[in-house]
Amino acid sequence: MEIREVDLAEKRKRKSFLNRNGEPKDAPTERLKLLSRTVRENQYLAAQVLYFKLPYMTRESCKADLARTVSALPNLRYVDLPEGFYIDEPGSLTLKTEVQSRCPDIRKMRYAAGAERSFAKLLQTRQWQNLEILELSHLNIEPSILIHALASFPILHELKLDGLPLLDNSIFLTSPKSLSIPPLIKLTLSDTPNVSTEGVVNYLLRPETREVMTDLTLINTGVYLESLHQVFAAAPSLQTVNVAETVSRAFQPSSVPPLASPSIKSLHYEIMNPSNASRMPRTLPAPAESYYDYLAFSLLQGALPALDELFALSTSLPDLLLPPPTAPFAQDKTRFPQSGLARPLHLYTKAIVEMEWQLTHISPPTAANRRGSATKTRPLSLYGNSHQLGPQWGERGRDSVMVGNGFGGFLAIPSEGALPRHSMHGKKKSKDYGWMG
């Protein structure tokens, strides 16, 4: 049974003439102090701690207690740290010193704007050799420093580079005498306009990367969408791809092959028009629509046979994925269309980023339905009925359907089984309208 912190705080209050414990204490802070004392007094228990999660306000306001706690955890791998830790804030200096000196087995770390000096020190200290996940955000660092630092993490498998103004294709170049980025399973490039298709493809073509890379994210990079097919071809093991771009010109379809991959299962293809698109002449189509035409062409050609989930910022895409109907007077009615989806597709679409995703199930052509079919559904409830909807909804948690207005508002509609039943044979009608709340 779930017990919320608010309920526990109310139970801790004792109303008496002495008003003992009348002012409730901050429970997370007290627990942190108790944990700190426990692990500092019991080394055996301290050695068992691998994960340390904290509420946001606790880690922001109790940096001294947090520093005392992590100093006694030699095998710590993952820990929730305050934001000042990642930007070299003076108030977090003691905490950062403790983590660097007492926690050598950290597996996940982040460096943000202001932490350039700490990141550069990795070249001399070579700490955290078991680091697996690294995020660099808005750092002004030279590509040469970045390459040397990344090469010092031999088992790094997830890297996120966000808003690095000096980043270019040179970090992906390799030579027998130079260091290089280790082979990654997941790579995220965001707001890196100087990284082009050539650099990404060169990295993906490395044999050690080609076999392990499964997750790739490209957001506002220098990788043009007309050359995205080269990226797909260079990474045959990709399973999840996220592409987000703002385009100001229409797609140039001349001699561009379709997007083809035998392994991609989930694709986020979010192409947006510029903010001033409303000022364009109404006679001209929005430039983003041409990119969705290209995506629909690729899907109907069967170039993405393993695709199961597709997310797109286009409400017209479901209609584009249904091929034109076969003429009823065709002589060979047993012949299936040569193009179309190879398997059922879960298509999530919306017109703008702020709206809710709308799910459409698209089925491939069959003998009974040569064109295929598309079935739209409404957003289902993500709420349980144990707390939010009350006991009158019954014991099953999926009896409700949440009908959205597209901007976060929902109206709860009960199922038919929850409606009050009335007798129509002379008996008095029931007045139990408990389902209405």
C-alpha positions in Angstrom: 0.0 0.0 0.0 1.4 3.4 -1.0 1.8 5.8 1.8 2.6 9.4 0.8 5.0 11.7 2.6 2.1 14.2 3.3 0.2 11.5 5.3 3.3 10.5 7.2 3.9 14.1 8.2 0.4 14.4 9.5 0.8 11.3 11.6 4.0 12.5 13.1 2.2 15.5 14.7 1.2 15.1 18.3 -1.4 17.5 19.7 -1.0 17.8 23.5 -0.7 20.5 26.1 3.0 20.4 25.6 2.6 20.5 21.8 5.4 17.9 21.5 6.5 17.4 17.9 4.0 20.0 16.8 6.4 21.4 14.2 7.1 18.6 11.7 10.7 18.1 10.6 12.0 17.6 7.1 11.9 13.9 6.8 14.3 13.4 3.9 16.9 15.6 5.7 16.6 13.6 8.9 16.9 10.3 6.9 20.1 11.6 5.2 21.6 12.4 8.6 20.8 9.0 9.9 22.2 7.3 6.9 25.4 9.4 7.1 25.9 8.3 10.7 25.1 4.7 9.9 27.6 4.3 7.0 30.3 6.1 8.8 30.0 3.8 11.8 29.5 0.6 9.8 32.1 0.0 7.0 30.5 -3.3 6.0 27.2 -1.6 5.2 28.9 1.3 3.5 30.7 -1.0 1.1 27.3 -2.4 -0.1 26.0 0.9 -1.3 26.1 1.2 -5.1 23.2 3.6 -5.8 22.3 6.7 -3.8 19.1 8.6 -4.8 18.0 11.8 -3.2 15.0 14.3 -3.6 16.0 17.4 -5.5 15.5 19.8 -2.5 17.4 17.6 -0.2 20.5 17.4 -2.3 20.4 21.1 -3.0 20.1 22.2 0.6 22.1 19.5 2.4 25.4 19.5 0.6 27.5 19.2 3.8 25.6 16.1 4.9 25.8 14.7 1.4 29.5 15.2 1.3 29.9 13.4 4.7 27.8 10.5 3.4 29.6 9.9 0.1 33.0 10.1 1.8 32.1 6.8 3.4 30.9 5.0 0.3 33.9 3.6 -1.6 32.0 1.5 -4.0 29.4 4.1 -5.0 28.4 4.0 -8.7 25.4 6.3 -9.2 24.5 9.3 -7.0 22.1 12.2 -7.3 24.2 15.4 -7.0 23.2 19.1 -6.8 23.3 21.2 -10.0 26.2 23.3 -8.6 28.4 20.1 -8.6 28.3 20.0 -12.4 29.2 23.7 -13.0 32.0 23.9 -10.4 30.0 26.2 -8.1 32.1 27.2 -5.0 29.4 26.0 -2.6 29.8 22.4 -4.0 33.6 22.3 -4.0 33.8 20.2 -0.8 31.3 17.7 -2.1 33.1 17.5 -5.5 36.4 16.9 -3.7 34.9 14.0 -1.7 33.4 12.4 -4.7 36.6 12.6 -6.7 38.8 11.3 -3.9 36.5 8.7 -2.2 34.4 7.4 -5.0 36.6 5.9 -7.7 34.0 3.7 -9.2 31.5 6.3 -10.4 29.8 5.2 -13.6 27.8 8.3 -14.6 29.0 11.9 -14.7 28.0 15.3 -16.2 30.0 18.5 -16.9 28.1 21.7 -17.7 28.9 25.3 -18.5 31.6 26.6 -16.1 33.2 23.2 -15.5 35.8 23.5 -18.3 38.6 23.5 -15.8 37.5 20.3 -14.0 37.0 18.5 -17.3 40.5 19.5 -18.5 42.0 18.0 -15.3 40.8 14.6 -16.4 43.9 14.5 -18.7 46.2 14.4 -15.7 44.2 12.6 -13.0 42.7 9.9 -15.2 40.0 9.3 -12.6 36.8 7.3 -12.9 38.3 4.7 -15.3 35.0 2.7 -15.1 32.8 5.6 -16.3 30.1 4.4 -18.6 27.8 7.4 -19.2 29.1 10.9 -19.8 27.2 14.1 -20.6 28.9 17.3 -21.7 26.7 20.4 -21.9 27.6 23.9 -23.2 31.4 23.6 -22.5 33.9 25.8 -24.3 36.6 23.2 -24.9 38.9 22.4 -27.8 38.3 19.2 -29.8 41.8 18.0 -29.0 41.1 18.2 -25.2 37.8 16.5 -25.7 39.4 13.6 -27.6 42.1 13.0 -25.0 39.6 13.1 -22.2 37.2 10.7 -23.9 40.0 8.3 -24.8 40.8 7.9 -21.1 37.5 6.1 -20.4 38.0 2.6 -21.9 34.5 1.3 -21.2 32.5 4.4 -22.0 29.4 3.4 -23.9 27.0 6.3 -23.7 27.9 9.9 -24.6 25.9 13.1 -24.9 27.4 16.2 -26.5 25.0 19.2 -26.1 25.7 22.8 -27.2 29.5 22.6 -27.7 30.3 25.5 -30.0 33.9 24.4 -30.8 32.9 20.8 -31.7 33.5 19.7 -35.3 34.3 16.6 -37.4 37.9 16.4 -36.1 36.8 14.5 -33.0 35.7 11.6 -35.2 38.8 11.4 -37.3 41.2 8.5 -36.5 44.8 7.8 -37.5 47.3 5.2 -36.2 49.1 7.7 -34.1 46.1 9.6 -32.6 43.6 8.9 -29.9 39.9 8.4 -30.7 36.5 8.2 -29.1 35.8 4.7 -27.8 33.1 2.6 -29.5 29.7 3.8 -28.2 26.4 2.0 -27.8 24.5 5.3 -27.6 25.5 8.7 -29.0 23.6 12.0 -28.7 24.5 15.1 -30.6 22.5 18.2 -29.9 23.0 21.8 -31.1 26.3 20.9 -32.7 26.0 22.7 -36.1 29.7 22.1 -37.1 29.4 18.3 -37.0 28.4 17.1 -40.4 27.4 13.9 -42.1 31.0 13.2 -43.1 32.2 13.1 -39.4 29.3 11.0 -38.2 29.6 8.5 -41.0 33.4 8.2 -40.5 32.8 7.3 -36.9 30.1 4.8 -37.6 32.1 3.1 -40.3 34.8 2.0 -37.8 34.4 -1.8 -37.4 34.3 -1.6 -33.6 31.6 1.0 -33.6 29.6 -0.4 -36.5 28.8 -3.6 -34.6 27.8 -2.0 -31.2 26.0 1.3 -32.0 22.3 0.8 -31.4 21.0 4.3 -30.3 21.7 7.5 -32.2 20.2 11.0 -31.6 20.8 14.0 -33.9 19.1 17.3 -32.8 19.9 20.5 -34.7 23.3 19.3 -36.1 25.1 19.8 -39.4 23.8 16.4 -40.7 21.5 17.4 -43.5 18.3 15.3 -43.8 19.0 14.7 -47.5 22.1 12.7 -46.5 20.5 10.9 -43.5 20.4 7.8 -45.6 24.2 7.6 -45.5 24.1 7.5 -41.7 21.5 4.7 -41.8 23.7 2.7 -44.2 26.8 3.1 -42.1 25.2 1.7 -38.9 23.6 -1.7 -39.6 23.0 -2.4 -35.9 20.9 0.8 -35.1 17.7 0.1 -33.3 16.6 3.5 -32.0 17.1 6.8 -33.9 16.0 10.3 -32.9 16.1 13.1 -35.5 14.9 16.6 -34.8 15.5 19.5 -37.1 14.0 22.9 -38.0 14.0 23.4 -41.8 13.6 26.5 -43.8 13.6 25.0 -47.3 11.8 22.1 -48.9 13.3 18.6 -49.4 15.4 18.2 -52.5 14.3 14.7 -53.7 16.6 14.5 -56.8 18.5 11.2 -56.8 18.1 10.7 -53.0 17.7 7.1 -52.1 15.1 6.2 -49.4 15.9 5.8 -45.8 16.9 2.2 -45.5 17.8 0.1 -42.4 17.1 -3.6 -41.6 17.4 -3.1 -37.9 15.7 0.2 -36.8 12.7 -0.5 -34.5 11.9 3.0 -33.2 12.2 6.2 -35.1 11.6 9.8 -33.9 11.4 11.9 -37.0 10.4 15.4 -35.8 10.9 18.0 -38.5 9.6 21.4 -37.7 9.0 24.6 -39.7 10.7 27.8 -38.7 9.0 30.2 -36.2 8.3 32.6 -39.0 6.5 30.0 -41.2 3.2 31.8 -40.6 4.5 34.8 -42.6 5.1 32.6 -45.7 2.7 32.9 -48.6 -0.3 30.6 -48.2 0.2 29.3 -51.7 3.5 27.7 -50.8 3.4 24.5 -48.7 5.2 24.3 -45.4 8.8 23.1 -46.0 8.5 20.4 -43.3 5.8 18.5 -45.2 8.1 17.6 -48.0 10.4 15.7 -45.5 7.4 13.7 -44.3 6.6 12.9 -48.0 10.1 11.5 -48.3 9.7 9.5 -45.1 6.4 8.0 -46.3 8.0 7.1 -49.6 10.8 5.3 -47.7 8.3 3.3 -45.6 6.1 2.4 -48.6 9.1 1.1 -50.4 9.7 -1.4 -47.5 13.1 0.2 -46.7 12.4 0.0 -42.9 11.1 -3.6 -42.5 11.8 -3.8 -38.7 10.2 -0.4 -37.8 7.6 -0.8 -35.0 7.2 2.7 -33.6 7.3 6.0 -35.4 7.0 9.5 -33.9 6.3 12.4 -36.2 5.2 16.0 -36.0 2.7 15.6 -38.9 -1.0 14.9 -38.7 -1.1 14.0 -42.4 1.4 11.2 -42.2 -1.2 8.4 -41.5 -2.9 9.1 -44.8 0.4 9.2 -46.7 1.2 5.7 -45.4 -1.9 4.1 -47.0 -1.1 3.3 -50.7 -3.8 4.2 -53.3 -6.6 1.7 -53.7 -6.4 -0.9 -56.4 -8.8 -0.4 -59.3 -11.9 -2.6 -58.9 -11.8 -3.6 -62.5 -8.2 -4.9 -62.4 -7.8 -8.2 -64.2 -5.5 -9.9 -61.7 -7.2 -9.4 -58.4 -5.0 -11.9 -56.6 -1.8 -9.8 -57.1 -0.8 -7.8 -54.1 0.8 -4.3 -54.2 4.5 -4.4 -54.6 5.0 -1.6 -52.1 3.7 -1.0 -48.6 4.4 -1.7 -44.9 5.9 -5.0 -44.1 4.5 -5.2 -40.6 2.0 -3.3 -38.3 3.2 0.1 -37.3 2.4 2.2 -34.2 2.4 5.7 -35.5 2.4 8.6 -33.0 1.6 12.0 -34.4 0.8 15.6 -33.3 0.8 19.0 -35.0 2.9 20.9 -32.5 5.3 20.0 -29.7 2.9 21.1 -27.0 0.1 18.7 -28.0 -0.4 15.1 -26.8 0.7 12.2 -29.0 -2.1 10.6 -31.0 -1.7 6.9 -31.6 -2.6 5.4 -35.0 -2.3 1.6 -35.7 -1.5 1.1 -39.3 -1.8 -2.5 -40.7 -0.1 -3.7 -43.8 -2.0 -4.8 -46.9 -3.6 -8.3 -46.7 -5.6 -10.5 -49.1 -8.9 -9.1 -47.7 -7.7 -5.5 -47.6 -5.1 -4.7 -50.3 -4.7 -1.1 -49.2 -4.2 -1.8 -45.5 -5.9 0.0 -42.7 -5.4 2.8 -40.1 -7.1 2.9 -36.8 -6.9 6.0 -34.6 -7.2 5.7 -30.8 -7.6 8.1 -28.0 -5.0 8.7 -25.3 -5.5 6.1 -22.5 -5.4 6.9 -18.8 -2.0 6.7 -17.1 -3.5 7.1 -13.7 -4.3 4.3 -11.3 -7.8 4.2 -9.6 -6.5 3.4 -6.1 -5.9 7.0 -5.2 -6.8 9.4 -8.0 -10.2 8.1 -9.0 -11.6 6.8 -5.7 -12.9 3.3 -4.7 -16.2 3.7 -6.5 -14.4 2.9 -9.8 -13.9 -0.7 -8.8 -10.8 -2.8 -8.5 -9.7 -2.8 -12.1 -7.2 0.0 -12.9 -8.0 0.4 -16.6 -11.8 1.1 -16.3 -11.3 4.7 -17.2 -10.5 6.5 -20.4 -8.8 9.9 -20.3 -10.1 12.1 -23.2 -7.6 14.9 -23.8 -8.0 18.3 -25.2 -4.5 18.4 -26.6 -3.0 20.8 -24.0 -2.8 18.7 -20.8 -6.5 18.8 -19.7 -8.4 15.5 -19.3 -12.0 14.5 -18.5 -12.5 11.2 -16.7 -15.3 9.1 -18.2 -16.4 6.0 -16.3 -16.9 2.6 -18.0 -20.4 1.2 -18.6 -20.0 -1.2 -15.6 -19.7 1.8 -13.3 -22.9 3.5 -14.3 -25.9 3.2 -11.9 -28.5 0.6 -12.9 -32.2 1.5 -12.8 -35.1 -0.9 -12.5 -37.9 -0.3 -15.1 -40.4 -2.8 -13.7 -42.3 -0.6 -11.1 -39.5 -0.5 -8.6 -38.1 2.6 -7.1 -35.2 4.0 -9.1 -31.8 3.9 -7.5 -30.4 7.2 -6.2 -26.8 5.9 -5.9 -24.9 8.2 -8.1 -21.6 7.6 -6.4 -19.7 7.2 -9.6 -20.2 11.0 -10.2 -17.9 11.7 -7.2 
